[in-house]
Amino acid sequence: MGRPRAFDEDETVRAAARVFADRGFEGTSVDDLVTGLGVHRNSLYKVFGSKRGLYLAALRRHLDEEVLPGAAALARASGLGTALAQAAAAFDGGPAAGLLVLAAAERGPHDPEVAALVEEGLTALEAGLAAHPEAGPGLAPALAATVLGLRLRRSEGGPAQLAALSRRITSTS
């Protein structure tokens, strides 16, 4: 009979998301994960199969706990300007901030499973913004790209820039 698992799988996946967000997939070694998570190498392989398996679990958890709820909240915002400001301030901004953006750039082009998870997050962001009539047909993808661009640049003025953009869009529609 095997020994019982000596680590909390949920907490390990959350912590791995933070490590991958800080260092990227390629920049994170299994030794980094073992050290950063306090979990034995054999345990990681037994539960997740590989570093990639843990990465996919971390990205899925990041989507479910941070990205998708944040994107859904955008649809409930009091207007497009508010939604854009919220998106710029908080989208992909939890403990594993930037993991989705990093996954899109680093792994998405080479890994179909990562690409599908990234697409799910981006589609949710677009849907949250498209819920506002001021977004107009077809504008949500451009707004989502702007939000992600600001996130990538880590622009502190992102919320104000998006609020100004929203005012311009609303005044011309």
Long-range contacts (C-beta under 8 A, 24 or more apart in sequence): 5-43, 5-47, 6-40, 6-43, 7-37, 7-38, 7-39, 7-43, 9-47, 10-61, 12-37, 12-39, 12-47, 12-54, 13-54, 13-57, 13-58, 13-61, 14-58, 14-61, 14-65, 14-95, 14-96, 16-54, 16-55, 16-57, 16-58, 17-58, 17-59, 17-61, 17-62, 17-95, 17-96, 17-99, 18-95, 18-96, 20-55, 20-58, 20-59, 20-96, 20-99, 20-102, 21-62, 21-96, 21-97, 21-98, 21-99, 21-102, 24-102, 24-106, 25-51, 25-52, 25-55, 25-103, 25-106, 25-107, 26-106, 52-111, 55-107, 55-114, 56-113, 56-114, 56-117, 58-96, 58-99, 59-99, 59-100, 59-103, 59-114, 59-117, 60-117, 62-94, 62-96, 62-99, 62-100, 63-100, 63-117, 63-120, 63-121, 65-94, 66-92, 66-93, 66-94, 66-95, 66-96, 67-91, 67-92, 67-100, 67-121, 67-124, 67-125, 68-120, 68-121, 68-124, 70-94, 70-128, 71-121, 71-124, 71-125, 71-127, 71-128, 72-124, 72-128, 73-128, 74-125, 74-128, 74-129, 74-131, 75-127, 75-128, 75-131, 75-132, 77-132, 79-132, 79-134, 79-166, 80-129, 80-132, 80-134, 80-135, 80-166, 80-169, 80-170, 81-162, 81-163, 81-166, 81-167, 81-170, 83-128, 83-129, 83-131, 83-132, 84-129, 84-143, 84-147, 84-159, 84-162, 84-163, 84-165, 84-166, 85-159, 85-160, 85-162, 85-163, 86-159, 87-125, 87-128, 87-129, 87-144, 87-147, 87-162, 88-147, 88-150, 88-151, 88-155, 88-158, 88-159, 88-161, 88-162, 89-158, 89-159, 91-125, 91-147, 91-148, 91-151, 92-121, 92-148, 92-151, 93-151, 98-151, 101-148, 101-151, 101-152, 104-148, 105-152, 122-148, 134-166, 134-169, 134-170, 134-173, 135-169, 136-169, 136-173, 139-169
